[in-house]
Amino acid sequence: MRAAELKRLLKKHGCKFENHNGGSGHQTVRRGQFKSTFPGHSGSAELGNALGHKILTDLRIR
């Protein structure tokens, strides 16, 4: 799954993205009381299936 596709899916489920201070490029993704870290890859970069699954699991999205 590409980073842009996952980000679009997360936004569709009402997730909010917060930038980290310090320039790490990563973002915190929040959905209600749940949160996860989204990598700072470019939109066309492929994310591993395990990473995508972990983010969805952390945010309780099926």
Protein Blocks (a to p, Z undefined) as FASTA:
>chain_A
ZZklmmmmmmmnopacdddehilopacddehjbccdddfbdfklccdfklmmmmmmmnop
ZZ
